[in-house]
């Protein structure tokens, strides 16, 4: 098994230079393998291949990232991370092969950014899931600013306009640049830096790629 891990690490190292999420540092792969097991390089290789797929339409990229992350098994934070609320980095989600709603949304968000979807078209949305009767998180995509956004959700694998998801009641949403509430329309109410778990996530992502 150790030999297989080393072969996969060598494959990453021998690849042509890449930018962004797909350029996984060798030490990061080793660290994730130590945390989550020898299957990690294969999972990260699959994600890397997903990120480096030839250019497709935006709709195809949305569907592909939705499928990729929804295939990861659902695990509650308390069972997976032993804390009540933890926002995992995409590398942690793919490596550990476990996620809850915010981890799916975060993984899709960063993967689609990496695949060239403009950030102004993407928002991570905190909603109330009426059918489950609990808080929930999804990714939404706006093809243009006034559009009925498409919802990428781990509880419904079909991409649907928000108007066809009456079971989701919006509370707030955000991306790299802005935060919106359900009542603020297109007017930003501030910076996502005020969201503590988001700031912590970004700090951990920076540390991952500094290895």
PyMOL CGO cylinders between C-alpha atoms (Angstrom):
from pymol import cmd
from pymol.cgo import CYLINDER

trace = [
    CYLINDER, 0.00, 0.00, 0.00, 2.85, 2.39, 0.85, 0.3, 1, 1, 1, 1, 1, 1,
    CYLINDER, 2.85, 2.39, 0.85, 4.34, 1.76, -2.60, 0.3, 1, 1, 1, 1, 1, 1,
    CYLINDER, 4.34, 1.76, -2.60, 1.03, 2.73, -4.23, 0.3, 1, 1, 1, 1, 1, 1,
    CYLINDER, 1.03, 2.73, -4.23, 0.97, 5.98, -2.27, 0.3, 1, 1, 1, 1, 1, 1,
    CYLINDER, 0.97, 5.98, -2.27, 4.51, 6.80, -3.36, 0.3, 1, 1, 1, 1, 1, 1,
    CYLINDER, 4.51, 6.80, -3.36, 3.65, 6.09, -7.00, 0.3, 1, 1, 1, 1, 1, 1,
    CYLINDER, 3.65, 6.09, -7.00, 0.70, 8.46, -6.83, 0.3, 1, 1, 1, 1, 1, 1,
    CYLINDER, 0.70, 8.46, -6.83, 2.79, 11.14, -5.12, 0.3, 1, 1, 1, 1, 1, 1,
    CYLINDER, 2.79, 11.14, -5.12, 5.37, 10.79, -7.89, 0.3, 1, 1, 1, 1, 1, 1,
    CYLINDER, 5.37, 10.79, -7.89, 2.62, 11.21, -10.47, 0.3, 1, 1, 1, 1, 1, 1,
    CYLINDER, 2.62, 11.21, -10.47, 1.60, 14.52, -8.90, 0.3, 1, 1, 1, 1, 1, 1,
    CYLINDER, 1.60, 14.52, -8.90, 5.20, 15.71, -8.70, 0.3, 1, 1, 1, 1, 1, 1,
    CYLINDER, 5.20, 15.71, -8.70, 5.93, 14.81, -12.33, 0.3, 1, 1, 1, 1, 1, 1,
    CYLINDER, 5.93, 14.81, -12.33, 2.87, 16.64, -13.69, 0.3, 1, 1, 1, 1, 1, 1,
    CYLINDER, 2.87, 16.64, -13.69, 3.34, 19.91, -15.52, 0.3, 1, 1, 1, 1, 1, 1,
    CYLINDER, 3.34, 19.91, -15.52, 3.21, 23.04, -13.37, 0.3, 1, 1, 1, 1, 1, 1,
    CYLINDER, 3.21, 23.04, -13.37, -0.34, 24.08, -12.55, 0.3, 1, 1, 1, 1, 1, 1,
    CYLINDER, -0.34, 24.08, -12.55, -1.91, 26.98, -10.72, 0.3, 1, 1, 1, 1, 1, 1,
    CYLINDER, -1.91, 26.98, -10.72, -4.59, 27.05, -8.08, 0.3, 1, 1, 1, 1, 1, 1,
    CYLINDER, -4.59, 27.05, -8.08, -6.31, 24.22, -6.28, 0.3, 1, 1, 1, 1, 1, 1,
    CYLINDER, -6.31, 24.22, -6.28, -5.12, 21.54, -8.70, 0.3, 1, 1, 1, 1, 1, 1,
    CYLINDER, -5.12, 21.54, -8.70, -1.47, 22.25, -7.84, 0.3, 1, 1, 1, 1, 1, 1,
    CYLINDER, -1.47, 22.25, -7.84, -1.46, 20.10, -4.71, 0.3, 1, 1, 1, 1, 1, 1,
    CYLINDER, -1.46, 20.10, -4.71, 1.82, 20.27, -2.76, 0.3, 1, 1, 1, 1, 1, 1,
    CYLINDER, 1.82, 20.27, -2.76, 3.40, 16.87, -2.19, 0.3, 1, 1, 1, 1, 1, 1,
    CYLINDER, 3.40, 16.87, -2.19, 3.64, 17.51, 1.54, 0.3, 1, 1, 1, 1, 1, 1,
    CYLINDER, 3.64, 17.51, 1.54, -0.09, 18.29, 1.65, 0.3, 1, 1, 1, 1, 1, 1,
    CYLINDER, -0.09, 18.29, 1.65, -0.89, 14.93, 0.06, 0.3, 1, 1, 1, 1, 1, 1,
    CYLINDER, -0.89, 14.93, 0.06, 1.39, 13.19, 2.56, 0.3, 1, 1, 1, 1, 1, 1,
    CYLINDER, 1.39, 13.19, 2.56, -0.22, 15.05, 5.48, 0.3, 1, 1, 1, 1, 1, 1,
    CYLINDER, -0.22, 15.05, 5.48, -3.73, 14.13, 4.36, 0.3, 1, 1, 1, 1, 1, 1,
    CYLINDER, -3.73, 14.13, 4.36, -2.64, 10.51, 3.88, 0.3, 1, 1, 1, 1, 1, 1,
    CYLINDER, -2.64, 10.51, 3.88, -1.32, 10.43, 7.43, 0.3, 1, 1, 1, 1, 1, 1,
    CYLINDER, -1.32, 10.43, 7.43, -4.65, 11.82, 8.72, 0.3, 1, 1, 1, 1, 1, 1,
    CYLINDER, -4.65, 11.82, 8.72, -7.09, 9.84, 6.62, 0.3, 1, 1, 1, 1, 1, 1,
    CYLINDER, -7.09, 9.84, 6.62, -5.31, 6.80, 5.17, 0.3, 1, 1, 1, 1, 1, 1,
    CYLINDER, -5.31, 6.80, 5.17, -3.47, 5.51, 2.10, 0.3, 1, 1, 1, 1, 1, 1,
    CYLINDER, -3.47, 5.51, 2.10, -6.49, 5.92, -0.18, 0.3, 1, 1, 1, 1, 1, 1,
    CYLINDER, -6.49, 5.92, -0.18, -6.14, 9.73, -0.01, 0.3, 1, 1, 1, 1, 1, 1,
    CYLINDER, -6.14, 9.73, -0.01, -3.83, 10.20, -3.05, 0.3, 1, 1, 1, 1, 1, 1,
    CYLINDER, -3.83, 10.20, -3.05, -6.31, 8.36, -5.26, 0.3, 1, 1, 1, 1, 1, 1,
    CYLINDER, -6.31, 8.36, -5.26, -9.19, 10.56, -4.04, 0.3, 1, 1, 1, 1, 1, 1,
    CYLINDER, -9.19, 10.56, -4.04, -7.16, 13.73, -4.54, 0.3, 1, 1, 1, 1, 1, 1,
    CYLINDER, -7.16, 13.73, -4.54, -6.06, 12.54, -7.99, 0.3, 1, 1, 1, 1, 1, 1,
    CYLINDER, -6.06, 12.54, -7.99, -9.73, 12.09, -8.95, 0.3, 1, 1, 1, 1, 1, 1,
    CYLINDER, -9.73, 12.09, -8.95, -10.50, 15.63, -7.77, 0.3, 1, 1, 1, 1, 1, 1,
    CYLINDER, -10.50, 15.63, -7.77, -7.49, 17.01, -9.62, 0.3, 1, 1, 1, 1, 1, 1,
    CYLINDER, -7.49, 17.01, -9.62, -8.65, 15.29, -12.82, 0.3, 1, 1, 1, 1, 1, 1,
    CYLINDER, -8.65, 15.29, -12.82, -12.07, 16.84, -12.30, 0.3, 1, 1, 1, 1, 1, 1,
    CYLINDER, -12.07, 16.84, -12.30, -10.57, 20.32, -11.92, 0.3, 1, 1, 1, 1, 1, 1,
    CYLINDER, -10.57, 20.32, -11.92, -8.46, 19.88, -15.06, 0.3, 1, 1, 1, 1, 1, 1,
    CYLINDER, -8.46, 19.88, -15.06, -11.21, 18.60, -17.35, 0.3, 1, 1, 1, 1, 1, 1,
    CYLINDER, -11.21, 18.60, -17.35, -11.17, 20.26, -20.77, 0.3, 1, 1, 1, 1, 1, 1,
    CYLINDER, -11.17, 20.26, -20.77, -13.24, 23.38, -21.04, 0.3, 1, 1, 1, 1, 1, 1,
    CYLINDER, -13.24, 23.38, -21.04, -16.98, 22.69, -21.00, 0.3, 1, 1, 1, 1, 1, 1,
    CYLINDER, -16.98, 22.69, -21.00, -20.09, 24.86, -20.96, 0.3, 1, 1, 1, 1, 1, 1,
    CYLINDER, -20.09, 24.86, -20.96, -20.90, 26.50, -17.64, 0.3, 1, 1, 1, 1, 1, 1,
    CYLINDER, -20.90, 26.50, -17.64, -23.93, 24.23, -17.31, 0.3, 1, 1, 1, 1, 1, 1,
    CYLINDER, -23.93, 24.23, -17.31, -21.74, 21.13, -17.77, 0.3, 1, 1, 1, 1, 1, 1,
    CYLINDER, -21.74, 21.13, -17.77, -19.24, 22.41, -15.20, 0.3, 1, 1, 1, 1, 1, 1,
    CYLINDER, -19.24, 22.41, -15.20, -22.04, 23.02, -12.70, 0.3, 1, 1, 1, 1, 1, 1,
    CYLINDER, -22.04, 23.02, -12.70, -23.45, 19.54, -13.21, 0.3, 1, 1, 1, 1, 1, 1,
    CYLINDER, -23.45, 19.54, -13.21, -19.99, 17.94, -13.00, 0.3, 1, 1, 1, 1, 1, 1,
    CYLINDER, -19.99, 17.94, -13.00, -19.02, 19.59, -9.71, 0.3, 1, 1, 1, 1, 1, 1,
    CYLINDER, -19.02, 19.59, -9.71, -22.45, 18.87, -8.28, 0.3, 1, 1, 1, 1, 1, 1,
    CYLINDER, -22.45, 18.87, -8.28, -22.06, 15.17, -9.14, 0.3, 1, 1, 1, 1, 1, 1,
    CYLINDER, -22.06, 15.17, -9.14, -18.47, 14.94, -7.91, 0.3, 1, 1, 1, 1, 1, 1,
    CYLINDER, -18.47, 14.94, -7.91, -19.12, 16.31, -4.42, 0.3, 1, 1, 1, 1, 1, 1,
    CYLINDER, -19.12, 16.31, -4.42, -22.55, 14.75, -3.97, 0.3, 1, 1, 1, 1, 1, 1,
    CYLINDER, -22.55, 14.75, -3.97, -20.90, 11.34, -4.44, 0.3, 1, 1, 1, 1, 1, 1,
    CYLINDER, -20.90, 11.34, -4.44, -18.98, 11.87, -1.18, 0.3, 1, 1, 1, 1, 1, 1,
    CYLINDER, -18.98, 11.87, -1.18, -20.79, 10.20, 1.75, 0.3, 1, 1, 1, 1, 1, 1,
    CYLINDER, -20.79, 10.20, 1.75, -22.75, 12.42, 4.12, 0.3, 1, 1, 1, 1, 1, 1,
    CYLINDER, -22.75, 12.42, 4.12, -21.42, 12.63, 7.68, 0.3, 1, 1, 1, 1, 1, 1,
    CYLINDER, -21.42, 12.63, 7.68, -22.51, 14.96, 10.47, 0.3, 1, 1, 1, 1, 1, 1,
    CYLINDER, -22.51, 14.96, 10.47, -19.79, 17.21, 11.88, 0.3, 1, 1, 1, 1, 1, 1,
    CYLINDER, -19.79, 17.21, 11.88, -20.16, 15.73, 15.35, 0.3, 1, 1, 1, 1, 1, 1,
    CYLINDER, -20.16, 15.73, 15.35, -19.51, 12.24, 13.99, 0.3, 1, 1, 1, 1, 1, 1,
    CYLINDER, -19.51, 12.24, 13.99, -16.86, 13.22, 11.46, 0.3, 1, 1, 1, 1, 1, 1,
    CYLINDER, -16.86, 13.22, 11.46, -14.91, 16.02, 13.14, 0.3, 1, 1, 1, 1, 1, 1,
    CYLINDER, -14.91, 16.02, 13.14, -16.08, 15.59, 16.76, 0.3, 1, 1, 1, 1, 1, 1,
    CYLINDER, -16.08, 15.59, 16.76, -17.33, 19.19, 16.93, 0.3, 1, 1, 1, 1, 1, 1,
    CYLINDER, -17.33, 19.19, 16.93, -20.79, 20.68, 16.44, 0.3, 1, 1, 1, 1, 1, 1,
    CYLINDER, -20.79, 20.68, 16.44, -19.91, 22.86, 13.44, 0.3, 1, 1, 1, 1, 1, 1,
    CYLINDER, -19.91, 22.86, 13.44, -16.82, 22.61, 11.23, 0.3, 1, 1, 1, 1, 1, 1,
    CYLINDER, -16.82, 22.61, 11.23, -16.35, 24.00, 7.72, 0.3, 1, 1, 1, 1, 1, 1,
    CYLINDER, -16.35, 24.00, 7.72, -13.90, 21.65, 6.01, 0.3, 1, 1, 1, 1, 1, 1,
    CYLINDER, -13.90, 21.65, 6.01, -11.55, 22.73, 3.26, 0.3, 1, 1, 1, 1, 1, 1,
    CYLINDER, -11.55, 22.73, 3.26, -12.14, 21.04, -0.11, 0.3, 1, 1, 1, 1, 1, 1,
    CYLINDER, -12.14, 21.04, -0.11, -8.91, 19.07, 0.41, 0.3, 1, 1, 1, 1, 1, 1,
    CYLINDER, -8.91, 19.07, 0.41, -10.17, 17.81, 3.78, 0.3, 1, 1, 1, 1, 1, 1,
    CYLINDER, -10.17, 17.81, 3.78, -13.56, 16.89, 2.31, 0.3, 1, 1, 1, 1, 1, 1,
    CYLINDER, -13.56, 16.89, 2.31, -12.10, 14.96, -0.61, 0.3, 1, 1, 1, 1, 1, 1,
    CYLINDER, -12.10, 14.96, -0.61, -9.38, 13.33, 1.50, 0.3, 1, 1, 1, 1, 1, 1,
    CYLINDER, -9.38, 13.33, 1.50, -11.66, 12.24, 4.33, 0.3, 1, 1, 1, 1, 1, 1,
    CYLINDER, -11.66, 12.24, 4.33, -14.53, 11.19, 2.04, 0.3, 1, 1, 1, 1, 1, 1,
    CYLINDER, -14.53, 11.19, 2.04, -17.08, 12.70, 4.38, 0.3, 1, 1, 1, 1, 1, 1,
    CYLINDER, -17.08, 12.70, 4.38, -19.10, 15.90, 4.23, 0.3, 1, 1, 1, 1, 1, 1,
    CYLINDER, -19.10, 15.90, 4.23, -22.14, 17.70, 5.49, 0.3, 1, 1, 1, 1, 1, 1,
    CYLINDER, -22.14, 17.70, 5.49, -24.12, 20.40, 3.73, 0.3, 1, 1, 1, 1, 1, 1,
    CYLINDER, -24.12, 20.40, 3.73, -21.66, 23.27, 4.08, 0.3, 1, 1, 1, 1, 1, 1,
    CYLINDER, -21.66, 23.27, 4.08, -18.73, 21.09, 2.99, 0.3, 1, 1, 1, 1, 1, 1,
    CYLINDER, -18.73, 21.09, 2.99, -20.56, 20.12, -0.21, 0.3, 1, 1, 1, 1, 1, 1,
    CYLINDER, -20.56, 20.12, -0.21, -21.36, 23.77, -0.95, 0.3, 1, 1, 1, 1, 1, 1,
    CYLINDER, -21.36, 23.77, -0.95, -17.80, 24.93, -0.19, 0.3, 1, 1, 1, 1, 1, 1,
    CYLINDER, -17.80, 24.93, -0.19, -16.22, 22.18, -2.30, 0.3, 1, 1, 1, 1, 1, 1,
    CYLINDER, -16.22, 22.18, -2.30, -18.45, 23.01, -5.28, 0.3, 1, 1, 1, 1, 1, 1,
    CYLINDER, -18.45, 23.01, -5.28, -17.81, 26.75, -4.87, 0.3, 1, 1, 1, 1, 1, 1,
    CYLINDER, -17.81, 26.75, -4.87, -14.03, 26.51, -4.97, 0.3, 1, 1, 1, 1, 1, 1,
    CYLINDER, -14.03, 26.51, -4.97, -14.01, 23.85, -7.68, 0.3, 1, 1, 1, 1, 1, 1,
    CYLINDER, -14.01, 23.85, -7.68, -16.21, 25.94, -9.97, 0.3, 1, 1, 1, 1, 1, 1,
    CYLINDER, -16.21, 25.94, -9.97, -14.06, 29.00, -9.33, 0.3, 1, 1, 1, 1, 1, 1,
    CYLINDER, -14.06, 29.00, -9.33, -11.04, 26.91, -10.29, 0.3, 1, 1, 1, 1, 1, 1,
    CYLINDER, -11.04, 26.91, -10.29, -12.82, 25.82, -13.45, 0.3, 1, 1, 1, 1, 1, 1,
    CYLINDER, -12.82, 25.82, -13.45, -13.39, 29.40, -14.54, 0.3, 1, 1, 1, 1, 1, 1,
    CYLINDER, -13.39, 29.40, -14.54, -16.88, 30.27, -13.30, 0.3, 1, 1, 1, 1, 1, 1,
    CYLINDER, -16.88, 30.27, -13.30, -16.78, 33.98, -12.34, 0.3, 1, 1, 1, 1, 1, 1,
    CYLINDER, -16.78, 33.98, -12.34, -17.16, 34.51, -8.60, 0.3, 1, 1, 1, 1, 1, 1,
    CYLINDER, -17.16, 34.51, -8.60, -19.94, 37.05, -9.13, 0.3, 1, 1, 1, 1, 1, 1,
    CYLINDER, -19.94, 37.05, -9.13, -22.11, 34.21, -10.47, 0.3, 1, 1, 1, 1, 1, 1,
    CYLINDER, -22.11, 34.21, -10.47, -21.65, 32.06, -7.36, 0.3, 1, 1, 1, 1, 1, 1,
    CYLINDER, -21.65, 32.06, -7.36, -22.99, 32.37, -3.82, 0.3, 1, 1, 1, 1, 1, 1,
    CYLINDER, -22.99, 32.37, -3.82, -22.90, 30.00, -0.87, 0.3, 1, 1, 1, 1, 1, 1,
    CYLINDER, -22.90, 30.00, -0.87, -26.40, 30.23, 0.57, 0.3, 1, 1, 1, 1, 1, 1,
    CYLINDER, -26.40, 30.23, 0.57, -27.55, 29.53, 4.11, 0.3, 1, 1, 1, 1, 1, 1,
    CYLINDER, -27.55, 29.53, 4.11, -31.19, 28.47, 4.02, 0.3, 1, 1, 1, 1, 1, 1,
    CYLINDER, -31.19, 28.47, 4.02, -33.90, 26.86, 6.10, 0.3, 1, 1, 1, 1, 1, 1,
    CYLINDER, -33.90, 26.86, 6.10, -34.72, 23.40, 4.72, 0.3, 1, 1, 1, 1, 1, 1,
    CYLINDER, -34.72, 23.40, 4.72, -38.45, 23.02, 5.37, 0.3, 1, 1, 1, 1, 1, 1,
    CYLINDER, -38.45, 23.02, 5.37, -38.66, 19.35, 4.46, 0.3, 1, 1, 1, 1, 1, 1,
    CYLINDER, -38.66, 19.35, 4.46, -35.80, 18.45, 6.83, 0.3, 1, 1, 1, 1, 1, 1,
    CYLINDER, -35.80, 18.45, 6.83, -36.81, 21.14, 9.34, 0.3, 1, 1, 1, 1, 1, 1,
    CYLINDER, -36.81, 21.14, 9.34, -33.24, 22.25, 9.87, 0.3, 1, 1, 1, 1, 1, 1,
    CYLINDER, -33.24, 22.25, 9.87, -30.67, 24.85, 8.75, 0.3, 1, 1, 1, 1, 1, 1,
    CYLINDER, -30.67, 24.85, 8.75, -28.99, 23.91, 5.49, 0.3, 1, 1, 1, 1, 1, 1,
    CYLINDER, -28.99, 23.91, 5.49, -26.41, 25.23, 3.03, 0.3, 1, 1, 1, 1, 1, 1,
    CYLINDER, -26.41, 25.23, 3.03, -26.35, 25.08, -0.77, 0.3, 1, 1, 1, 1, 1, 1,
    CYLINDER, -26.35, 25.08, -0.77, -24.48, 26.69, -3.64, 0.3, 1, 1, 1, 1, 1, 1,
    CYLINDER, -24.48, 26.69, -3.64, -26.42, 28.93, -6.02, 0.3, 1, 1, 1, 1, 1, 1,
    CYLINDER, -26.42, 28.93, -6.02, -25.44, 30.05, -9.51, 0.3, 1, 1, 1, 1, 1, 1,
    CYLINDER, -25.44, 30.05, -9.51, -26.66, 33.23, -11.21, 0.3, 1, 1, 1, 1, 1, 1,
    CYLINDER, -26.66, 33.23, -11.21, -26.20, 33.15, -15.01, 0.3, 1, 1, 1, 1, 1, 1,
    CYLINDER, -26.20, 33.15, -15.01, -26.92, 36.91, -14.87, 0.3, 1, 1, 1, 1, 1, 1,
    CYLINDER, -26.92, 36.91, -14.87, -27.54, 39.21, -11.89, 0.3, 1, 1, 1, 1, 1, 1,
    CYLINDER, -27.54, 39.21, -11.89, -31.35, 39.23, -12.09, 0.3, 1, 1, 1, 1, 1, 1,
    CYLINDER, -31.35, 39.23, -12.09, -31.73, 35.53, -12.89, 0.3, 1, 1, 1, 1, 1, 1,
    CYLINDER, -31.73, 35.53, -12.89, -33.64, 32.90, -10.97, 0.3, 1, 1, 1, 1, 1, 1,
    CYLINDER, -33.64, 32.90, -10.97, -30.51, 31.14, -9.66, 0.3, 1, 1, 1, 1, 1, 1,
    CYLINDER, -30.51, 31.14, -9.66, -29.81, 27.44, -10.06, 0.3, 1, 1, 1, 1, 1, 1,
    CYLINDER, -29.81, 27.44, -10.06, -29.43, 25.48, -6.82, 0.3, 1, 1, 1, 1, 1, 1,
    CYLINDER, -29.43, 25.48, -6.82, -26.64, 22.91, -6.32, 0.3, 1, 1, 1, 1, 1, 1,
    CYLINDER, -26.64, 22.91, -6.32, -27.74, 20.82, -3.36, 0.3, 1, 1, 1, 1, 1, 1,
    CYLINDER, -27.74, 20.82, -3.36, -26.67, 17.54, -1.78, 0.3, 1, 1, 1, 1, 1, 1,
    CYLINDER, -26.67, 17.54, -1.78, -30.27, 16.69, -0.80, 0.3, 1, 1, 1, 1, 1, 1,
    CYLINDER, -30.27, 16.69, -0.80, -31.62, 17.03, -4.36, 0.3, 1, 1, 1, 1, 1, 1,
    CYLINDER, -31.62, 17.03, -4.36, -29.11, 16.06, -7.03, 0.3, 1, 1, 1, 1, 1, 1,
    CYLINDER, -29.11, 16.06, -7.03, -31.03, 17.69, -9.89, 0.3, 1, 1, 1, 1, 1, 1,
    CYLINDER, -31.03, 17.69, -9.89, -30.04, 21.26, -10.74, 0.3, 1, 1, 1, 1, 1, 1,
    CYLINDER, -30.04, 21.26, -10.74, -33.21, 23.30, -10.30, 0.3, 1, 1, 1, 1, 1, 1,
    CYLINDER, -33.21, 23.30, -10.30, -34.06, 27.01, -10.31, 0.3, 1, 1, 1, 1, 1, 1,
    CYLINDER, -34.06, 27.01, -10.31, -34.61, 28.41, -6.83, 0.3, 1, 1, 1, 1, 1, 1,
    CYLINDER, -34.61, 28.41, -6.83, -38.24, 29.06, -7.75, 0.3, 1, 1, 1, 1, 1, 1,
    CYLINDER, -38.24, 29.06, -7.75, -38.70, 25.28, -8.00, 0.3, 1, 1, 1, 1, 1, 1,
    CYLINDER, -38.70, 25.28, -8.00, -37.29, 24.72, -4.50, 0.3, 1, 1, 1, 1, 1, 1,
    CYLINDER, -37.29, 24.72, -4.50, -40.03, 26.01, -2.19, 0.3, 1, 1, 1, 1, 1, 1,
    CYLINDER, -40.03, 26.01, -2.19, -38.58, 23.73, 0.49, 0.3, 1, 1, 1, 1, 1, 1,
    CYLINDER, -38.58, 23.73, 0.49, -35.59, 26.10, 0.81, 0.3, 1, 1, 1, 1, 1, 1,
    CYLINDER, -35.59, 26.10, 0.81, -36.13, 29.45, 2.56, 0.3, 1, 1, 1, 1, 1, 1,
    CYLINDER, -36.13, 29.45, 2.56, -33.17, 31.81, 2.03, 0.3, 1, 1, 1, 1, 1, 1,
    CYLINDER, -33.17, 31.81, 2.03, -31.57, 33.46, 5.05, 0.3, 1, 1, 1, 1, 1, 1,
    CYLINDER, -31.57, 33.46, 5.05, -28.25, 34.89, 3.80, 0.3, 1, 1, 1, 1, 1, 1,
    CYLINDER, -28.25, 34.89, 3.80, -25.66, 34.22, 1.09, 0.3, 1, 1, 1, 1, 1, 1,
    CYLINDER, -25.66, 34.22, 1.09, -22.08, 35.19, 0.38, 0.3, 1, 1, 1, 1, 1, 1,
    CYLINDER, -22.08, 35.19, 0.38, -19.11, 34.79, -1.93, 0.3, 1, 1, 1, 1, 1, 1,
    CYLINDER, -19.11, 34.79, -1.93, -15.51, 36.01, -1.84, 0.3, 1, 1, 1, 1, 1, 1,
    CYLINDER, -15.51, 36.01, -1.84, -16.57, 39.64, -1.96, 0.3, 1, 1, 1, 1, 1, 1,
    CYLINDER, -16.57, 39.64, -1.96, -19.98, 40.26, -0.43, 0.3, 1, 1, 1, 1, 1, 1,
    CYLINDER, -19.98, 40.26, -0.43, -22.76, 39.15, 1.92, 0.3, 1, 1, 1, 1, 1, 1,
    CYLINDER, -22.76, 39.15, 1.92, -26.48, 39.43, 1.16, 0.3, 1, 1, 1, 1, 1, 1,
    CYLINDER, -26.48, 39.43, 1.16, -29.56, 38.74, 3.26, 0.3, 1, 1, 1, 1, 1, 1,
    CYLINDER, -29.56, 38.74, 3.26, -32.87, 37.47, 1.93, 0.3, 1, 1, 1, 1, 1, 1,
    CYLINDER, -32.87, 37.47, 1.93, -34.28, 40.98, 2.31, 0.3, 1, 1, 1, 1, 1, 1,
    CYLINDER, -34.28, 40.98, 2.31, -31.37, 42.99, 0.90, 0.3, 1, 1, 1, 1, 1, 1,
    CYLINDER, -31.37, 42.99, 0.90, -31.91, 42.03, -2.75, 0.3, 1, 1, 1, 1, 1, 1,
    CYLINDER, -31.91, 42.03, -2.75, -28.81, 42.78, -4.81, 0.3, 1, 1, 1, 1, 1, 1,
    CYLINDER, -28.81, 42.78, -4.81, -27.45, 45.18, -2.15, 0.3, 1, 1, 1, 1, 1, 1,
    CYLINDER, -27.45, 45.18, -2.15, -24.46, 43.82, -0.24, 0.3, 1, 1, 1, 1, 1, 1,
    CYLINDER, -24.46, 43.82, -0.24, -24.61, 44.22, 3.54, 0.3, 1, 1, 1, 1, 1, 1,
    CYLINDER, -24.61, 44.22, 3.54, -20.89, 43.74, 4.18, 0.3, 1, 1, 1, 1, 1, 1,
    CYLINDER, -20.89, 43.74, 4.18, -17.82, 41.60, 3.84, 0.3, 1, 1, 1, 1, 1, 1,
    CYLINDER, -17.82, 41.60, 3.84, -17.68, 37.81, 4.25, 0.3, 1, 1, 1, 1, 1, 1,
    CYLINDER, -17.68, 37.81, 4.25, -14.74, 38.35, 6.60, 0.3, 1, 1, 1, 1, 1, 1,
    CYLINDER, -14.74, 38.35, 6.60, -17.35, 38.91, 9.32, 0.3, 1, 1, 1, 1, 1, 1,
    CYLINDER, -17.35, 38.91, 9.32, -18.35, 35.23, 9.02, 0.3, 1, 1, 1, 1, 1, 1,
    CYLINDER, -18.35, 35.23, 9.02, -16.06, 33.57, 11.56, 0.3, 1, 1, 1, 1, 1, 1,
    CYLINDER, -16.06, 33.57, 11.56, -16.15, 30.04, 10.13, 0.3, 1, 1, 1, 1, 1, 1,
    CYLINDER, -16.15, 30.04, 10.13, -15.48, 31.37, 6.61, 0.3, 1, 1, 1, 1, 1, 1,
    CYLINDER, -15.48, 31.37, 6.61, -12.43, 33.34, 7.77, 0.3, 1, 1, 1, 1, 1, 1,
    CYLINDER, -12.43, 33.34, 7.77, -11.13, 30.26, 9.60, 0.3, 1, 1, 1, 1, 1, 1,
    CYLINDER, -11.13, 30.26, 9.60, -11.66, 28.12, 6.50, 0.3, 1, 1, 1, 1, 1, 1,
    CYLINDER, -11.66, 28.12, 6.50, -9.71, 30.52, 4.28, 0.3, 1, 1, 1, 1, 1, 1,
    CYLINDER, -9.71, 30.52, 4.28, -6.84, 30.64, 6.78, 0.3, 1, 1, 1, 1, 1, 1,
    CYLINDER, -6.84, 30.64, 6.78, -6.62, 26.82, 6.82, 0.3, 1, 1, 1, 1, 1, 1,
    CYLINDER, -6.62, 26.82, 6.82, -6.69, 26.71, 3.02, 0.3, 1, 1, 1, 1, 1, 1,
    CYLINDER, -6.69, 26.71, 3.02, -3.78, 29.13, 2.85, 0.3, 1, 1, 1, 1, 1, 1,
    CYLINDER, -3.78, 29.13, 2.85, -1.81, 27.00, 5.30, 0.3, 1, 1, 1, 1, 1, 1,
    CYLINDER, -1.81, 27.00, 5.30, -2.53, 23.85, 3.28, 0.3, 1, 1, 1, 1, 1, 1,
    CYLINDER, -2.53, 23.85, 3.28, -0.98, 25.32, 0.14, 0.3, 1, 1, 1, 1, 1, 1,
    CYLINDER, -0.98, 25.32, 0.14, 2.00, 26.74, 1.99, 0.3, 1, 1, 1, 1, 1, 1,
    CYLINDER, 2.00, 26.74, 1.99, 3.20, 23.23, 2.87, 0.3, 1, 1, 1, 1, 1, 1,
]
cmd.load_cgo(trace, "trace")
